[in-house]
Amino acid sequence: MKDFTIIFNKEGKFYVATCVELGVVSQGKTIEEARDNIKEAIELYLEETPQEDYHFDEAPFVSTVKVRA
């Protein structure tokens, strides 16, 4: 088992889920649906892609910054 970092963005009526380490993207009408869909997309990606073609030794560091808008 491997943990992956997922970022969710609301785009119109959908939540878009992006796997940071692999660049895999999916969507759903709810966050739960998007989470289920990205999990399936990651599993399919890992099944179809040779192991030497992906690298995910460590999870990325994610942070935020405040700026004046």
N, C-alpha and C positions, 0 to 999 in steps of 0.2 A: 504494500500500500504506500502511496505517495500523496502528500498534501500539496495542493496547488492554490495559488492566490487568484481569486476571482474578483473582478471589479464590476459592479452593476451600475448602469446609467439608465435613466428614464428617457426614452425617446418616443414622443407622441404617446400612443396607447400601449407601448411595449417597454419591457425592461430588457436591455441588452447586457449580456454577460460576456466578459472577456477574460480568458485565462492568460495572465501576465506572462508566465513562463513559456507557454507554447504558442501564443498568438491565436488560439482557437476562440471563435466567437459563436454565440447562439443567442436566442431570445425567448421571451415568454410574456404572456399577458399579466402574470404576477411574478414576484420575486421567486416564489417557490417553484413555479413552472420554469422560469429561466434557469434556476439552480439545477433542476432535474435535467433540463435540456443540455446545459453546458457539461454536466457530468457525463451524459451519454456521448456528447460530441468529443470530449477528451478521451473517453474509452475507445471510441472508434478511431480517433487519430493515433492513439498508441498502438492499436492493433494493426493499422495499415502502414505505419511509418517505421522503417528500420531503426533500431535503437541508436545506431551511430549517427543518425540525422537529427537527434534532439539532445539538448543539454539542459539539465535543470538541477544542478548540484545544490544550490541554496535558494530559498525563497527571497525575492527582492525586498528591499527595505522600502516601505511606503510611508509617506509623510504628507503633511499639508503645510502651506504657508499662507499668511494673511497679507493681502494687498489692498490698497484703496481702489475702489471701482468707480 
